[in-house]
Amino acid sequence: MSKEETVESGKPFLVGNKKDLIETKRTSITVGERVLLIIHHEGVFYALDQHCYHAGGSLLNGDIEELDNRLCIVCPKHKYKISLKNGEGIYNATNPKEKDKPPCWKSKGIKQRVHKVTEVDGKVFLTLSETPGWIESDYYQSEKGRADLKLEMDLETNKSAKS
């Protein structure tokens, strides 16, 4: 499902029927000019910018994994891990000076903009994030970021056509 609407800041936007969104599990939606991903996983709805903060890869088909008690989506392009709850970039850290200590999961901080999802009477609503400041996934929601994504897709299409 893809919708293009204008949305006032801070106002909930109707995404669809809860039953339909549960069946599809993942839905790509355009709200204003923002491309978002709605995920239903284990009884909970999540919403985040659809393009990974790292290189703009689509998260639509990313695997969902639990890492250190954090539910994360894994970008199919470069395997970056992003917390569904708050958009933190998660990485597996090791300290080369402590060779006997096992790696542990650490946060890079918030890298992916997440949005609020609410359910009312069988309907699902989304409210765009009002978190102030720049979050890295914002780049792929900008005019320049969208142009870069289009250029990359065109290059990949040309590569495939030549093969």
C-alpha positions as CSV (number, residue, x, y, z in Angstrom):
1,M,0.0,0.0,0.0
2,S,1.4,3.4,-0.8
3,K,-0.4,6.7,0.0
4,E,0.6,10.2,-0.7
5,E,-0.9,12.8,1.6
6,T,-0.1,16.0,3.2
7,V,0.1,15.8,7.0
8,E,0.2,18.5,9.6
9,S,3.0,18.2,12.1
10,G,2.0,16.4,15.2
11,K,-1.3,15.3,13.8
12,P,-2.1,11.6,13.5
13,F,-2.5,10.3,9.9
14,L,-4.8,7.3,9.1
15,V,-2.6,4.5,7.8
16,G,-5.2,1.8,7.4
17,N,-7.2,-1.0,9.0
18,K,-5.4,-2.9,11.8
19,K,-6.4,-6.3,10.3
20,D,-5.1,-5.4,6.8
21,L,-1.8,-4.1,8.2
22,I,-1.3,-7.2,10.4
23,E,-1.9,-9.4,7.3
24,T,0.7,-7.6,5.2
25,K,3.2,-7.4,8.1
26,R,5.1,-4.6,6.3
27,T,3.7,-1.6,4.4
28,S,5.5,1.2,2.5
29,I,3.7,4.5,2.7
30,T,4.5,8.0,1.6
31,V,3.4,10.7,4.0
32,G,4.0,14.2,2.5
33,E,7.4,13.6,0.9
34,R,8.5,11.2,3.6
35,V,8.8,7.5,2.7
36,L,8.0,5.3,5.7
37,L,7.9,1.7,6.6
38,I,5.1,0.4,8.9
39,I,6.0,-3.0,10.4
40,H,3.8,-5.3,12.5
41,H,5.9,-7.8,14.4
42,E,4.9,-9.9,17.4
43,G,1.7,-8.0,18.1
44,V,3.3,-4.5,17.9
45,F,3.3,-1.8,15.2
46,Y,6.5,0.1,14.4
47,A,7.1,2.9,12.0
48,L,10.4,4.3,10.7
49,D,12.0,6.0,7.7
50,Q,12.1,3.3,5.0
51,H,15.7,4.1,3.8
52,C,18.6,3.0,6.0
53,Y,20.6,5.9,7.5
54,H,23.9,4.4,6.3
55,A,23.5,4.3,2.5
56,G,19.8,4.6,1.7
57,G,19.1,0.9,1.3
58,S,15.4,-0.1,1.6
59,L,14.6,-1.7,4.9
60,L,11.3,-3.1,3.5
61,N,12.8,-6.7,3.3
62,G,15.2,-6.4,6.2
63,D,15.3,-9.3,8.7
64,I,14.1,-8.7,12.2
65,E,16.4,-9.9,15.0
66,E,16.6,-9.6,18.7
67,L,20.0,-8.3,19.8
68,D,20.7,-7.8,23.5
69,N,17.0,-7.6,24.2
70,R,16.5,-5.0,21.5
71,L,14.3,-5.8,18.5
72,C,16.2,-4.6,15.4
73,I,15.7,-4.5,11.6
74,V,18.8,-5.5,9.6
75,C,19.4,-3.5,6.4
76,P,19.7,-6.0,3.5
77,K,22.2,-3.8,1.8
78,H,25.1,-3.6,4.3
79,K,23.7,-5.4,7.3
80,Y,23.4,-2.3,9.5
81,K,21.2,-3.1,12.6
82,I,18.6,-0.5,13.7
83,S,16.4,-0.7,16.8
84,L,12.7,-0.7,15.9
85,K,11.8,1.0,19.1
86,N,14.0,4.1,19.0
87,G,16.1,4.1,15.8
88,E,19.5,3.4,17.5
89,G,22.2,2.0,15.3
90,I,23.4,-1.2,17.0
91,Y,26.9,-2.8,16.5
92,N,28.8,-5.7,17.9
93,A,31.9,-4.2,19.8
94,T,35.1,-5.8,20.8
95,N,38.0,-4.4,22.7
96,P,41.3,-5.6,21.0
97,K,43.1,-5.1,24.3
98,E,40.7,-7.5,26.1
99,K,41.0,-10.6,23.9
100,D,39.4,-12.9,26.4
101,K,36.3,-10.7,26.8
102,P,33.4,-11.6,24.4
103,P,32.0,-9.0,22.0
104,C,28.9,-7.1,23.2
105,W,26.2,-5.0,21.5
106,K,26.6,-1.3,21.7
107,S,24.6,1.7,20.5
108,K,25.8,4.3,18.0
109,G,23.0,6.6,19.2
110,I,19.8,7.4,17.3
111,K,20.4,7.1,13.5
112,Q,17.0,6.3,12.1
113,R,13.9,8.5,12.6
114,V,11.1,6.5,14.1
115,H,7.5,7.6,14.2
116,K,4.6,7.0,16.6
117,V,1.9,4.4,15.7
118,T,-1.4,4.2,17.6
119,E,-4.5,2.0,17.2
120,V,-8.0,3.2,17.7
121,D,-11.1,1.2,17.0
122,G,-9.4,-1.1,14.6
123,K,-7.7,1.7,12.7
124,V,-4.0,2.4,12.7
125,F,-2.7,6.0,12.9
126,L,0.8,7.4,12.4
127,T,2.2,10.6,13.8
128,L,5.4,11.8,12.3
129,S,8.3,12.2,14.6
130,E,8.9,15.6,16.1
131,T,12.3,14.8,17.5
132,P,14.2,18.0,17.0
133,G,17.5,18.2,15.2
134,W,19.1,16.2,12.4
135,I,18.9,12.4,12.4
136,E,21.0,10.6,9.8
137,S,18.0,9.0,8.0
138,D,16.6,12.5,7.4
139,Y,19.2,12.8,4.5
140,Y,17.3,10.2,2.4
141,Q,14.1,12.2,2.9
142,S,15.6,15.3,1.5
143,E,15.6,16.4,-2.2
144,K,19.3,15.7,-2.5
145,G,19.0,12.3,-0.8
146,R,16.1,11.2,-3.0
147,A,18.2,12.3,-6.1
148,D,21.1,10.2,-4.9
149,L,18.9,7.2,-4.4
150,K,17.4,7.6,-7.9
151,L,20.9,7.9,-9.4
152,E,22.0,4.7,-7.6
153,M,18.9,2.8,-8.7
154,D,19.5,4.0,-12.3
155,L,23.2,2.8,-12.1
156,E,22.1,-0.6,-10.8
157,T,19.4,-0.9,-13.5
158,N,22.0,-0.1,-16.2
159,K,24.4,-2.7,-14.7
160,S,21.7,-5.3,-14.8
161,A,20.8,-4.5,-18.4
162,K,24.4,-4.9,-19.5
163,S,24.8,-8.3,-17.7
